[in-house]
Amino acid sequence: MAKDPVPSEIAPSGKLFIDTASDLHRALTKAFSKKGPIVFRWDGVEDVDVPLIQLLYAARKEARRTGREFRFTGVVKDRVANRLNTAGFVSVLPLSGEELESNLVGY
Amino acid sequence: MLDKFKDSFREEAKELLGQLESTLLELEDTPTDAELLNAAFRAIHTVKGSAGMFGFDEIARFTHDLENVLDKARSGLVPISKDFIDLALRGRDHIRVLLSSGEDLSEDLRGMTDALMEECRRMAARADAALPRTPESAPAAASPGTGETPAMKEAGTPGASSAGERTYSIRFRPGPDIFRNGTRLLSLLAHLSELGEATLVPHVHDIPGLSEIDPERCYCSWEGFLTTRADKNAIRDVFIFVEGDSSLTIEEIEEARINDARTKRLGELLVQYQHVPPAEITQALSSQKRLGEILIEKGIISQDTLDATLAGQNHARKIQDKTSEAGGALASVRVASEKLDQMVDLVGELVTLQARLARTSLDLKDGSLAAISEQFERMISQLRDNTMSIRMLPIGSTFNKFRRVVRDLSTELGKEADLLTEGADTELDKTVIERLSDPLVHIIRNSLDHGIEPPEEREAAGKPRKGTILLRALHSGAYVLITVKDDGAGLNAEAIRAKAMERGIIAPGQELTEAELNQLIFHPGFSTAKKVTKVSGRGVGMDVVKREIDSLGGTVMISTERGRGTEMTLKIPLTLAIIEGLLVAVGGEYYVVPLASVDGCIEIPEEDLRKVGERRIIPYRGDLLPFVDLRSYFEVPGNVPEIAQIVIANAQDFRLGFVVDNVIGDYQTVIKPLGRMYKDVSGLSGATILGDGTVALILDVNRLAQAVQADSQRKVQAS
């Protein structure tokens, strides 16, 4: 029986502003080049801005197009949840990556 | 039109200043209560903002400095001391004076403004000098765009009040390279939402897949709504550093459109905004899918259009909820009190007209008309009760004024006293409340000046240094009992007796009951104070109190205990406009006895009444009661019926009877004042018009009781 491929986990930390966008793009692209699901872990994310969010939407599109599994996990910090809520990306304050995934507008 | 807004501002500002006074007085008692301080700040901030908006420049100029002191107090830089409360209260008083002054302010008034502003600045400067300047204690920086400090923003958020708010639709498409200059869009949007209540919808459909995306390029745009007090320029200022590369549209939305968004369904809104023809909506609704999904599937609308329309709907509902939460602002309506008075007058006229209709239906012996008249009477009765209840206000609205009197006067007299209040929710007709205010101020001033002893004297007598004045209100039938009770020295019966003899009010050796002795303090010019102060001692005041309470149809009772204190109770009718009365006839004349005073009715043969003769005493339920024969009292001509009717009424201290020819029945009595010709007629408190146009006179039960008492005293003295 073939083993399930090990999920690729992307677990960035700190404040994910424009200066980290290219690195994250590379990390996501690399993860999509491998087999198996891709997991984005929110535990270490202290703050975000639009470039990261765009990358997540782009990754979602990529996953749909290629039939790959791309999901969120971990704890979403209050500051991050508030930022996303204020900008209208979520209408409720998500506590976990899973909750965020199911509430992101147009995701 | 502008005058209308100015009047409205004056009215609202006065209300705010009323609240501010009570907030400051409470703050003085609990200086650590940050919420009270915030409330005081918000009140001043609101007055300042609105004053500038409506052209009350002097108020805006003055409140700026006062607000600054309050803001420093909020930051802990200015202590909540007596000096601080004094200054804030005087500032509040000054704003009231400025509000009441016309456009052309006198030099004196401007001078007062300058002097108070100088005091505010000195207090603020002292605070700045006293504490080391740290980042925490430094004044908060103004936010770009609004020019407001964070504190001001807090005061101006929609949560605080919905007055003066507008709703704007905002479309923002950032330039594609916006991130490259370091802009953080989520911070910018957070800043925007600090201006008020915001609902934003991001458009994300332009974001490409991972292999096509440029991670440093912006693909998102936003559409949304903001309800705020900030103007369009303040909103635009939020985007000031990004506007060059971006596209920004800010449009004010009409109130009607917001209401539509709140109440209409999605389909109706899409048709109204001309996004979709009505036929397409009808067709889409016939399927089982959600309307939005179908319209997007068919390519009739875009996801953006749907999102924006839904966002508008959500925003309008959110604002509605918030407004309701913020004190049910939409649940009440502000109405000028003159309009209310006019309404009461009109209801009074209706009551009179209804009486006429009832009379006519009786005269015509028309069953149908009588049925209509009865139904009409029931409705008028409800309308009367509703209208009167609208005029009822909690007496607590005047209690704040008394708290201030106690505070200021005790300082002036070098005494210490607290004012406790009970029953602030007790409701009374607004006219009665207005007329009660001055008598109560007199009574409280007297309590402080003559009743409450100096702190040292109280300590020597084993009392707490601080005296207490209790102001209590409670309902008692158709009356309200208002008590002012102090724990001071009590009335000095010997001093009152001596002064009354000196003034010739009583004869030497004249026996008086305790109640009669106490009532002497209401005699014009009567005072036992050894020295005349600017507060009291001239004997002017208590007689005015009595006169005013009498004119309200009320009574004053005093009980006192030497060394323990004095209790003064005012018994006041709930309303002065329409009362339930008992209509009686004497000869061809009609009289109304207030129903609240009526204890019962008895019949007695005229022959028996004659036997009673000069004693004028009748038996009633085991008691012997005095009576007044209204025929002889008011000198009404005509024959005496064989059976006399006697109405038993409760007066201030005892019951008494009124001999009449006929008891007609209960009657809704619209009280009309008696003209000047009747000002010397004792025993009447007003008049009313009956259904057939006849005038009936309303009996003043207390005055008639006093007349009976005086009469019996004369007889005793004569015998």
Interface residues (C-beta under 8 A of the other chain):
Chain A: F17 I18 A21 S22 L24 H25 L28 T29 F32 V48 D49 V50 P51 I53 Q54 L55 Y57 A58 A59 K61 E62 R65 N82 R83 L84 T86 A87 G88 F89 V105 G106 Y107
Chain B: F179 R180 G182 R184 L185 L186 S187 L189 A190 S193 A198 T199 L200 V201 P202 H203 V204 H205 I207 P208 G209 L210 S211 E212 I213 P215 E216 C218 Y219 C220 W222 G224 Q303 D307 A311
